Amino acid sequence: MKKYFIAGILVWAPMAVTIWVITWGLDLLDGVFGSVMHAIIAVFPREFASDLQHFRDLPAVGIAIVVAVIMLTGLIAISFAGQWWMKVWDSLMNRIPVVRSIYSSVQQVSSTLFSGSGQAFSKALLIRYPHADSWVIAFQTGVPAKEVTAKLGEDYVNVFLPTTPNPTSGFFMIVPRAQTIELDMSVEEALKHIVSMGSVPPNSPTGLNAIQSPNHF
């Protein structure tokens, strides 16, 4: 019974988490559309409020519109005219105090994470943390700024040390390259190893394959 119960968990747990993540993403898109429609309803005359609210409540309309707007924006952004407008928009945003700091930071992070040429999470490394006698898995995210490199005077690398089992939070650290050990495992394998708190080694069987192993239990 224990084996059957764990087998059932291994079948349903990944599906449940996948559905939860997809639902969260769809709710996020629908929430963006809802915020825009709420602003439109507040601006338009009251006689249009009921019709606009009815349109807002239509199932899946908000998600479809937000996805369509994102794709249309991407199509325009990669065109020649779109690139010119993006430069004008960036120039305008960078002239507004406070806004320019947030906007430029988010823009640089997005470009690094979603660009194929970026260095984000390019390698899995072993670094010493929190003391010299212990090691943790971290991800190389690039090299330090020129000012940092000039003042440190050695070869350093930027790393992100994720927490477990939630890897979306962690620590940004600058460590000497000589004190890191590059791993042969891929970033995806290292991330699975971290999320599982070390219980799932790289290239190990998962799911039903794991419990069907003759040495299991």
Secondary structure, 3 states (H helix, E strand, C coil): CHHHHHHHHHHHHHHHHHHHHHHHHHHHHHHHHHHHHHHHHHHCCHHHHHHHHHHHCCCCHHHHHHHHHHHHHHHHHCCHHHHHHHHHHHHHHCCCCCHHHHHHHHHHHHHHHHCCCCCCCCEEEEEECCCCCCEEEEEEEECCCHHHHHHHCCCEEEEEEECCCCCCCEEEEEEEHHHCEECCCCHHHHHHHHHCCCCCCCCCCCCHHHHCCCCCC
